[in-house]
């Protein structure tokens, strides 16, 4: 009998978690949160990498600088094509950091090519 309040609290907590999960799985609400129109089918939009993960793999590159770069160039292809002066124009990126970014991206591309070669 002493466990009854704890069991009831457990059921209430499970219901609250399920309700919260249901709210998060409402794709219309999720679309609005991400800035899309609730009624538009977001599966029809093309998706392309923006560069957060690849830039995050470059050593000693602060997250704030990564955000600034992604915001400025709006896509991984644009970041890969950027010249040193274009990178230097981003807040938080100077001459040395621009060269480090270009070198880091080059190394990551080489690693990716080697990994693909080894998988075949």
Backbone torsions as a table, in degrees:
resi	resn	phi	psi	omega
1	UNK	NA	-30.4	-177.3
2	UNK	-71.0	-21.2	-179.8
3	UNK	-82.3	-11.6	-175.5
4	UNK	-57.0	-48.0	179.5
5	UNK	-61.9	-37.1	179.7
6	UNK	-67.8	-39.8	178.3
7	UNK	-64.7	-42.7	178.5
8	UNK	-62.8	-45.3	177.8
9	UNK	-60.1	-37.7	178.4
10	UNK	-63.6	-42.7	178.6
11	UNK	-66.0	-40.3	178.1
12	UNK	-63.8	-42.2	179.5
13	UNK	-64.1	-41.0	178.7
14	UNK	-64.2	-40.9	178.8
15	UNK	-64.5	-42.3	179.6
16	UNK	-63.7	-42.0	178.1
17	UNK	-63.7	-42.7	179.5
18	UNK	-64.6	-40.0	178.5
19	UNK	-64.9	-44.0	178.4
20	UNK	-63.0	-40.9	179.1
21	UNK	-63.6	-42.4	179.0
22	UNK	-60.9	-40.5	178.3
23	UNK	-63.4	-41.0	-179.4
24	UNK	-71.6	-24.6	179.5
25	UNK	-89.3	2.3	174.8
26	UNK	-73.6	103.1	-172.8
27	UNK	-64.5	-30.0	175.7
28	UNK	-63.1	-45.8	178.3
29	UNK	-66.2	-39.6	177.9
30	UNK	-62.7	-42.0	178.4
31	UNK	-61.3	-43.5	178.3
32	UNK	-62.4	-40.5	179.8
33	UNK	-62.1	-36.7	-179.6
34	UNK	-84.4	-0.4	175.0
35	UNK	94.8	13.0	178.3
36	UNK	-98.7	160.4	174.2
37	UNK	-69.5	135.1	-176.1
38	UNK	-60.5	-30.8	-173.8
39	UNK	-93.7	-6.1	-178.9
40	UNK	-88.5	136.7	178.1
41	UNK	-77.4	104.8	-176.7
42	UNK	-70.2	-12.7	177.3
43	UNK	-70.0	-15.4	178.9
44	UNK	-82.7	-9.3	-179.5
45	UNK	-86.3	136.7	175.1
46	UNK	-70.6	148.6	-179.9
47	UNK	-120.2	135.2	176.8
48	UNK	-139.6	152.0	-178.1
49	UNK	-65.3	140.1	-179.1
50	UNK	-96.5	-22.4	175.1
51	UNK	115.6	-2.2	-177.6
52	UNK	-59.6	-49.5	-175.2
53	UNK	-67.9	-44.2	-177.2
54	UNK	-67.5	-41.4	177.9
55	UNK	-67.4	-32.1	178.0
56	UNK	-66.0	-17.0	179.2
57	UNK	-89.0	-4.5	178.1
58	UNK	-84.0	125.0	-177.2
59	UNK	-61.9	145.9	174.5
60	UNK	58.5	29.8	176.3
61	UNK	-108.8	108.0	-176.4
62	UNK	-61.5	148.7	-179.3
63	UNK	-59.0	-36.4	179.5
64	UNK	-63.2	-39.7	178.0
65	UNK	-67.8	-40.0	176.4
66	UNK	-58.3	-46.1	179.1
67	UNK	-60.9	-42.3	179.6
68	UNK	-63.1	-41.5	179.8
69	UNK	-64.6	-47.5	-179.2
70	UNK	-62.8	-40.8	178.9
71	UNK	-63.3	-39.0	-177.5
72	UNK	-72.1	-43.4	-172.7
73	UNK	-98.5	-20.7	172.3
74	UNK	65.0	12.0	177.0
75	UNK	178.4	153.1	-177.4
76	UNK	-63.6	-39.8	179.4
77	UNK	-60.0	-41.1	179.3
78	UNK	-67.7	-37.1	178.3
79	UNK	-65.6	-44.6	-179.6
80	UNK	-64.5	-30.8	-178.9
81	UNK	-87.0	-7.7	-175.4
82	UNK	-68.1	142.0	175.6
83	UNK	-87.2	167.9	177.4
84	UNK	-57.4	-46.0	178.5
85	UNK	-61.7	-35.3	177.6
86	UNK	-66.8	-42.1	177.2
87	UNK	-64.8	-39.4	-179.7
88	UNK	-63.9	-22.6	179.6
89	UNK	-74.4	-11.8	179.4
90	UNK	-80.7	138.9	179.3
91	UNK	-60.1	125.7	179.4
92	UNK	95.3	-2.4	179.9
93	UNK	-115.6	118.4	175.2
94	UNK	-106.5	-168.0	-176.6
95	UNK	-62.2	-46.2	-177.5
96	UNK	-68.8	-44.0	-179.2
97	UNK	-66.1	-37.0	177.6
98	UNK	-60.2	-44.0	178.2
99	UNK	-65.4	-39.0	177.5
100	UNK	-63.3	-39.1	179.3
101	UNK	-65.7	-48.5	-180.0
102	UNK	-59.5	-43.8	179.8
103	UNK	-66.2	-42.0	178.1
104	UNK	-62.4	-42.7	177.9
105	UNK	-64.5	-40.3	178.6
106	UNK	-61.8	-44.4	179.7
107	UNK	-63.5	-43.1	-179.8
108	UNK	-65.0	-35.9	176.4
109	UNK	-65.9	-39.6	177.7
110	UNK	-63.8	-44.3	178.8
111	UNK	-60.2	-42.4	180.0
112	UNK	-63.2	-41.6	178.0
113	UNK	-64.4	-41.9	178.9
114	UNK	-64.8	-43.8	179.1
115	UNK	-60.8	-42.0	178.5
116	UNK	-64.4	-39.8	179.5
117	UNK	-63.9	-41.6	-177.9
118	UNK	-71.0	-24.7	-179.4
119	UNK	-78.1	-20.4	-177.0
120	UNK	-87.1	NA	NA
